Amino acid sequence: MLRTPSFASWKALLTTALLWLPMAASADDRAMHDALQAARDQRWHAIDQAAIEHHVLAGYVDYHRLKARLPAASPERVLHFIDAHADSPLAGWMRGQAISAYGEAGRYGDLLAVADGVPGSTERQCHYYTALLGSAPAKAAQGGRELWHEGRSQPDACDPLFDTLRARGDIGSLEIWERMMLAWRNGETGLAKYLGRMLGPDWGDGKAAMGRLQADYSAITTIPTCIGPGCQGSGALFEAAMHGFTRADTEAALEAWRKISPHLSIDTAHRHSIEHDLVFYSLVRDIRQNRAWVDDAIPRLADDDLLVLRTRVALADRDWHSVIGWIDRMTAEQRDKARWQYWLGRAHEQLGDDATARSAYSRAATERDFYGFAAADRLGQPYALDMAPTQVDPAVRQRVADWPAVRRTEALLRIDEPGLANSEWFAAAARASTEEARALADYAQRRGWHARLVQTTIAAKLWDSLPWRFPEAYRADFMRWGERTGVDPYLLMGIARRESAYNPEALSPAGARGLMQLMPGTAATVSRKLGLSDPGPYGVLDPALNIRLGSAYIDEMLDRYRGNRLAATAAYNAGPHRVDRWLRDAPQAFDLFVESIPFRETRHYVQAVMTYRVIFESLARGGDTRGVALLTPAERQGQYDGSLLARN
């Protein structure tokens, strides 16, 4: 029996690797490794400064040293560091640390000296706008009100800003009321009560109305339509109440809205929000009684998301005239996507207008995605890959290893700092010119950095550089286990590429692990069926084992759905029991099945995996898509209903 490493053995291996590291690295690298660890712990006496002074990573130790001196360090010293490391993530990190430290210390002049615009995090934005209260009060008030208008508690750093703006009258009772309504809408009852205590007696009727609505949403037809001084609080109250009412009972909520809407004087934004919710939940819950009102409201709201949802409902109803009508109402940017041009083609084809259908299919088939490939199949033509060349100027290729960011990345990898190495690399890719980004991608490919290569193409937006976006990573393992299990190896590659972008240590928020993102329970179950030991949370990170277990699991899903890759791929993402239910209620054509998948993530997942497998197979053929098929004849022509289940 093949034994996989236990947690204890993995821990031992990791410890051995760390002990081995200083022996494998140069003396300078060993010194830097030790110095960086000491700097993190502020053990300055343990740092051999002479040994690291000229090391390419010396700035990392300097970063921790300067960070430890904040907020006492002068802004001039901070700016000098930022300028010296402008081509490294260290510059941005130091600016952020200084803003936080100066803000907490109330050194607002120093904060403004190092800031280069509005910071990214909420905590730092609060410090920044507090610093502007004296020199740019209007800008501070505008930024502060935007931070205030949030239905959840904000960081403590915001308190001085909010207190000052309230004292100045820039945040008044109306802003307090509006935030109170947002907190109620978000279920933040503690924050809502806290805000309510700030309001004076002229908001008593509003708080009473809120209390009635919290007990019974249907009371919305009997509460006063004028809330707060000058009726200014009406919009926020009715929006918050209708949001909860619509989620609780959409049909009753619409009936109530139709009664009160003509008598409400609220602004367009609040009215739009209320009606958007009513349309959305009416469509998602398929409330037919609301359909006439929904169809009248959607053109008025002119919202692409709602038009997309309404079109999907029309597809589920096989209402081909409505499909055309709703697509025509989309913005040009949305309507021109391959997805909607494909469905225009399908609708016209169903209605007997073959010429218009072919024209729409032709527009869709120019795109490199699921619907573009499906449209090409309708036309009987090869797929459009639009692949850009990946050759790099030999002179640039020779120089790239000497670029500072590349040297720092390599050094960080040598001292076992892969997270920092990725930060350096991706920052370089994001700020690089197109030629520089291509050189970085080429370098990553030559170094076998599969995950880093894929992320380079994303950071640099090299969308057409397909050999870099879809590298031959772990190809031998995919081919081996594809052959052993009888699973299409290009499908396996597509799943791994979508799941982890080839990061063998990927960990999802739900706990899925490795290249093919296996849950520990799934990995244990599949291992048992294969006669293997439970790999545990660390063993499953081994690429070869992860691919073996993922291949066996998708093989189970293929058996469950009679070899159908669309259903099996959906099950890999969402779970087989959900897919069983979707098939029992599904439309019968493959494209309608994919479009009907209720989970957006799974719907996009299936399309991406099937698109990726076409790309992988085409790349294996030198970029030639002739003979490559998005779907098998059975998948394209079969029935997508309960009959697809191998176990009925």
N, C-alpha and C positions, 0 to 999 in steps of 0.2 A: 504493500500500500504506500502511495506517495504521501509523505508527511510534510505539512506546511508549517512554517515557523510559528511558534507560540509567542504570546506577548513577551514572556521572559527572554526568549531567544532573540527576539527583535530588539529588545532593550539592550541586550548584551552586544548585539551587532552594532547598534548605534553608538554605544559607549566605546567599542573598539575602534570604530571609524573616527570618533573624535580624538581618541588617543593617538591614532595613526596620523591624523592631519598634520600636526607640527613636524612629524618626521618626513612627510611627503612634500611639504611646502618648503620654500626657501627660508633661509634664516630671517630675511626681512618680513616674509609673510607670517612666519611664526610669531615674530615680535608684534606685528600688526594685529594678528588674531588675539593675542593676549592683551594688547593695549586697548583694543575696542571693548573687550569684555570688562576690563578694569574701568574704562571710562563710563560705561553704562552704570556701573556700581559706584561711581565717583571715588574710586580708589586711585587717586592721582599719583600717590607715591609708588604704585606698582607699575607705572608706565615708563618704559625705557625710551625717553623722548629722542635721544640721539639715534637709536636704532630705527625709528619710524619717520624721522624728520623729512626724508626725501621720498618716502613711499607714496605711491599714487593715491592711497586711501588716507593719507594723513588728515585730510579735511574732515573725515568722520570722527576722529578723536577730537579735533578742534571744535566740531559741532557740539559734542557733549560738554566740553569744557566751557564754551561760551553759554550754552543753555543753562548750565549750573550757576552761572554768574548773573543771570537775569533775576529780577529787573534792575539790579545795580549797574550792569554793563551799559555803557552809553550807546545811544542810537548810532553814533558815528562808527563805533566798533561793530555793531550789528550790520550796518550798511556795507562796511568794508568786507565783512565775511560774505555777505550776499553777492557783492560784485566779484569777489575772488572765486566764487563757486556758481556763477550764473549759469553754467552749462550742466549743472547737476541738480537733482531734487533737493539737495541740501539747502539751496538758496530759499526755495519756497517753504521748506520745513522750518528754517530759522526765522523767516519773516512771521510765520504763523505763531511760533513759540514766543517771539518778542511781543506781538500784538496781545496775546493772552497775558503774558507776564506784566507788561506795562499797564494793561487795562485793569487787572486785578489790584495793582499797586496804585492806581489812580494817576499814573504818570502819562497824562493824555497828550501832552506836547510831544513826548518821546514816541508815543504810539503813532501819531500822525506823521512823524518824521520817517518812520520805517514802512508805513502802509503805502501800497501802490494802487489803491482803489478799494472797493468794498470786498472784504474777506469772504471766504466761502462758507464757513460754519456759522450757525446761529449765534453761538456764544461770542465769537470774535466780531460778528456784525454788531452785536449789542455794545461791545467795548468801543468799536469804531464810531458808531453813531453817538455814543455818550461823549466821546472825545470831540465830536463836531458841535456839541450843544453851544459852545461859546463862540466859535468862529464861523459856523455855517448853520445857524439854527433852523432855517427852512429845510435844508437837506436832512438834518438830523430828525426833524419832525416827520418828514415824509418817510424816511427809512424806519423810524421808530413805530409809526402807525402801521406799516406793513408787517413788522415783526409782532406787533400787538394783535393784529387781526388773525389770530390763530386759536383754534378751539382746543388746544392742549397747553399744558403748562410749559413755559419757556425757561431756559436756564437762569440761575440766580444772577448771572452777569447782566441780565436784562433789567433787573429791579431798579438800579439807579436811573437808567434811561426812562423807563416807564414812569417812575415817581416824578421825575422832573417834568416830563411832558404832561402829566396830569396836573401838576402844580401850575404849569404855564397855560393850561387850557387847550393844549394841542390834542390831548386825549380827553374828551368830555364824556358826558353821560351817554350820548348816543353810541360812541365807540365802545364804552363799557357794556352797554346793552347788546350791541352786535356781537361782541366776543362771548357774552353770556349765552346767546342763542347758538353760536357755533359750538360752545362747550356742551350744551344740551344735546345738540344734534350728534355730537361725537360720543355721547354717553359719559362725558366727564362731569359727573354730578358734583364732585367736590369743588372743582373750579367754578362751576356755575353758581354754587351757593356763595363762594368767596366773592365773586363778582357782584352777585345780587346785593351783598351787604354794602357795596360802594354806592349803590343807587339811592337817590332821595325819594321822598314821598310822591313826587310827580310820576314815578314809574310804578306806583302801587297797583294800578289797574293792569298794567302789563304783566307784573309778577303773578297777580291773581289769575289772569288768563292762562299764563304758562302752567300754573298749578292745575287748573281744570283740564288742560290738554294733556298733561302728563298722566292724569288719571283716565282720560277718555278722549282719544283723538277725534271722535265723531262730534265732540263739542265745538269743533272749529266752525260750524255753521251758526253757532249762537253767541260766540264771543264778540266783543266790540271790534269793529274794523279799524278803529283809530286807536293806535297804541303809542303812548308816550307824548311828550310835548310836540305839538304840531303834527301829530300822527307819524313822526319820523321813524318810530320803531316798528311800524306795521310790517314792512317788507321782511325784516329779519325774523320776526316771530312767525309769520305765516310760512316762510320758506322752511324754517326748522321744523315746524309742526307738520307741514305737508310731507317733508322728507320721511319722518317717522311713520306717518299715516300711510303713505304710499307703499312703504316696505311691509307694513303690517297687513294691509288690506287694500290692494291696488284698485279693485273695482269700486269699493265704497269711497275711497279717496277721490277718484275721478268724479263720482256723483256729487260729492261735497264741493269739489273745486268748481264744477260747472254752476253750482248754486251761488257761490260767493265771489267768483272771479269778476263778474261784471261790476260788483260793488266795491272792489278794492282799488285804492289809489296807491299802488306800489310801483317801484321803478322796473324798468325792462329787465335788468339783470336778475332780480329776485323772481320775476314772473317766468323768465326763461328757465331758471334753475328748477322751479316747481314743475313746469311742463316737461322739461327734459326727463326728470325722474318718472313722471307719469307715463310718458311714451316708452321709456326704457323698460320699466317693469311690466307694462302692458304687453310688450312684445316678447320679453324673455319668458313671461309666464303664460303667453299665448291666451290672453283674455280676449276672446272674440267679441264680446259685448263692447269692448272699448275701441275696436278697430276703426270704426268710422271717425271717431274723434281723433284718434292717433293719425290717421291719414290726412286729416285736415290740419293737424298741428305741425307735422314734420316739415312741410314746405315753409311754414312760418318761422320755424326754429332754424332752418338752413344749417344743420349740423351733420357733418360727414359721418360721424360715428353712428348717429341714428339712421341715416340713409343706408349705411352698410348693414345695420341690423335689420332694417325693414326689407332690404333686398334679400337677405338670407331667409327671412320669413316667407317672402314670395317664392323663393326657390323651393322651400319645404312644401309649399302649397302647389307647386308646379304651375304657378300663375305666371306664364311666360310674358304676357303683355305687361304685367306689373313689374316684372324684372327689368324689362327695357325702360319703362317709365321711371322707375326709381334710380336706376343707374344714370339715366340722362340728367337727373337733378343733382348728381354729385358734382363737386368741384372738378375742374379739368385735371388737376393733379391726381385726384383719387380715381376718376373715371378712366384715365389713360393707363392705369396699372394693368399688367397682364391678367391679373385675377378678374377684373371687371370686363376687360375686352373679351376674355374667354367666355364669360357668362353671357355677354351680349351675343357672341357667336352662337352659343348653345340655344339661347332664346330664339334668335332669328331662324336657326336651323329647325327648331321644334315647330315654328310657325310657318315653315315652308319657304322662307326667303333665303335660299342657299347663297346667292351672290353677296348679300349683306353679311351673312354668317361668315363666309370665307374672308371677306375684308376685315372683319373683327378678329378672326383667328390669325390672320396675317400680322396684324398689329401686335397681338399677344405673343406670337411666336418669336418676336425679336428679343424677348426677355429671357434671361437665364434663371428660371425658377420653375416651380411645379406646374403652374398654369401655362407658362410659356412653352414648356415641353409637352404638356397635354394638348395645347393648341397645335403644335407642330405635328403631333400624332394625328390629329383630325385632318390636317392638310397632307399627311403622308410625306413630310419633308424632314431632313436632319435637324437636330437641335442646334440652336445658336449659342455657342460657348463664348464668343467674343473674347478669346484668350489673348492677353498681352504677353509679349516676349519677356523672358526673365534673364536675358543676358546682361552682364554688367561690364562696364569698361574695364579692361585688364589693369589699367593704371590705377583706377579707383580701387579695384579689388586688392591691389598690393598695399595701398595706403590705409585701408579701413582698420586693420589691426592696431595701428598706431593712434587712432583717434582716441582722445582722452576718455570719452564715455565707454568705448569698447575696452580700453585698458582697465578702467575701474570695474566694469562688469566682470571681466576675467579674474581680476584680483579678488573681488568679492566671492566669486565661486570658489576660488582656491582656498579661501579662509572659511568656507562653509556658511556663507550668508546669501542663500539663494533669493530670499525675499528682497533684500537690498539690491541684489544684482538685477532682479526684474524691474525694480523701480528705476534704476539707472538706465536700463535698456529701453524700457517703454517710454520714458521721458525723452530719450534721444530720438526714438522713432517718431514721436508726436511732433517734435519741433524741427525735424529734418526736412530738407527739400526732397522733392520726388527722387532725384538722383541719389541723394544720401540715403534715403529710406530703402531704396532698391539695393544699395550696397550693404546696408545692415541686414536686410532679409537674406541676401546671398551669403553673407557671413554666417548667419544663424543656421542656414541650411547646411553649409559646409561643416559646421561644428556639430551637426546632429541635434540641435536644440529645437525639437519639433514644436513644443508648446510655445516657446518664445518666438519661433518663426511665425506661427499662426497669429499670435497677438501683435507681432510687428506689422503684419498686413492690415490688421484692424486699426491700430494706432495711426498708421500712415495712410489709411484708406486706399490700399492697393487692391481694389476689389476685383480687378481683371487678371491679377497675377496668380492664376489658378494653381500652377505647380507649387507655389509657396503657400497659398491658402489651404491647399489640400495635399500636403506632403505624403510621401510613402513611409509614414511612420509605422513601425512595428509590423511591416507588411508580411514578413515571414510567419509571424504568429497568427495574423488574420487569415492568411492563405492556409496554414496548417489546420487550424481549428475549423475554418469554413469547410475544408475538405473532409475532416473527420466527422463533423456533424451533418454535413450536407446542406449547410446554410450558405447562401450567396456571400462570399467574402466581402464584396463591395457594399453589401448591406451592413455588415459588421463594421466596416470602416466608416460608413455614413453615420451609424449610431454613435460610435466613439467620438467622431469629429463633432457631432452635435452635443453630445453629453458633456465632454470635458475639454474639447479643443486640444486633445492630446496631452493634457496635464495628468500624469500618472498619480499625483497626490491630490487631485481635486476632491473637495469635500463639500457637498451641498448642504444648505440649511436643514434639510430633512434628514441628513446623515448618510446619503448615498456616497460611495467612495470609488475612486480610481477612474481609469480610462473609460469604462463602460458604466460607471456610476451605479454600482450594485449596493443595495441596502444590505447591512450585515446579516439580517435574517434570511434574505434571499440567497446570499452567498453561502450561508451555512446549509440551507436546504438543498441547494444545487450540489454542493460539495458532497453531502451525504449520499445523494443519488448516484454520484460518480465514484463513490467509494473513497473519497478523500476526507482528511481531517478538516474540521472547521478552521478556516484560515484566520478567523478573528479580525479585529478592526485594522490590523497592520499588515497581516499576510495578504489581504485582499488588494493591497496597494501594489503588489508585484504585477507588472504589466502582463507578463505571460499568463499568470494564473487568472488575472482579472479578465483577460480576453477569453480564456478557456471557459470560465464560468459564465461570462456574458453570452458567449456563443451557445452554450448549452441551454441557457434560459430563453433566449430568443427562439431556439429550436423548439422548446416546449410550446411557446406561443404560436409558432407556425403550425405545429401539430394540432393545436386547439382550434385553429381557424383554417384548416384544410390547405395550408401552404400560402394563404393570402398575406402578403407582406404589409399591406395597408392596415389591416386589422391587427396583425401581430405587432407592428410598430406602435400603433396606438396603445395596445395593451402594455407594451414595454414601458411606456411613459405614464399612463393613467391607471394601469391595473386591469386584469382581464375581466373582473366582474362588472366594471363600468362598461367595457366594450361589449360584453354580452348583452347588457341592457340596451346600449345604443343600437346594436344590430337588430334587436327585436322590434325596435321602433323606427328603424332607419329607412331612408329612401333606398331604392334598389340599384341605382347607378353608382359607379365608383366615385365620380366627382361630387354627386349629391351627398354621398356618405361622408366624404372628407369635409365638405362645407357644412354639414349638419353636426359635426362634433361640437358639443356644447362648450368644452373647455378651450379657450383661446390658445393656451399653452400647448395642449395636445394637438390641436388643429394645425398650428404652425410647426410643431415638432414633426408630425407625419410628413408634411410637405417638404420640410428641410431635409429630413433623412433620405427621402426618395430622390430629391434633387441632388443631394451630395453623392449618392451611390451612382447616379448617372455620370457625374463629374469624375469620380474616381475611376470608373470603368473606361470612360473616354480618355482620361490621362494615361491609363495603362495601354491604350491603343495609339498613343502619340498625339492625342487631342482630336482624333477622328471620331465623330459621333455616329457614323454610319454603322448600322448593326447593333447599336446600343438602344435599349428600350426602357422607357420609364416604368412600364407595367408589362406583365405577361399578358397573353391573350385572355387567360382565365380571369386575371385581375381586372382587365379592361372591360370585359364583356359579361362577367359573372354578376350574380344577384347578391346585393349587400343587404341581407336580412337574416332571420334566424336560421335559414338553411346553411349558412356559412359555418355555423358552429358544428364541430366534429362530434360534440356530445349534446344531443338535443333532449 
